Amino acid sequence: MTKSRKITWLVIGAAVLIIIGLCIWIFRAGANDPTDFGVVATQEDYLAACAKLNFTPDEAPQTGVAEDYAAQFGPTGRVQTSLTGLDLTALFSVNRPAFEPVTDVQVRMVPPSGNKRPTFELLCTADYDWVMEVFLNDFYTQEEVEFVLGAATEQVKLYVEVSGGVEDNRSDFKIERVNINGLHLPRFLTGASEAKEIVNGVTDVYLQQLQQSTGAYFNSVTVQDGELKLDAMVPERMEWAAK
């Protein structure tokens, strides 16, 4: 091999290593994303959060599958309250049915810093098939979703930081950070306008379905002073009925 050819291959090799290094840095820049907030909710925390919402819960079923039960909701009433990260953690993790597709939920509030708006962070474990069902739509193909989820086949570990809120039952959220199964998604993906449209589009559909099934309507949801400020019409009670 001539000297010039050796130099050429050396340059090519160096370029490949640089590209690989940049890819690793971009996708692993969030390797320090939180994996545990240390927020542990108890039954007492759950009942306290329900009291803030004037909500009377029913004992969630611990056997069977979702198709075995129907959730029946009472009349709605207006609630104007503030929820802490512990309140939200309790509502999403205590007294949940055994077939819940999202588990190990932790929520915490992040105060504003510099030019950064206040946010809330969420940690959870989601069922793989449920995640596939949620994201397989007009925006993502199965191959794209599988690429992001990586080697997971049963559970998906998710961390997300979100700013924004809800006004007149329409969402205006912005994804600040996302980590899926230890893979940090870079800012140029999560911060893109298309990503925001998708997130708010999916959220708005969920809010509409929630209104149709429970009567819930969110006048305003914002993060302020380390709490979630809520002005909404929410059901006063819920009962699980076996089909």
Protein Blocks (a to p, Z undefined) as FASTA:
>chain_A
ZZklmmmmmmmmmmmmmmmmmmmmmmmmmmmgcfbeoiacdfklmmmmmmmnopacdddd
fedjfklpccdddddddddddddfklmmmmmmgopafklcbghiacdddddehjbccddd
ddddddfklmmmmmmcfkbcfklmmmmnomafkbccdddddedddeehiacdddfbdcee
hiacdfklmmpmklmmmmmmmmmmmmmmmmmmnopacfbacdeehiacddddddfbdcdd
dZZ
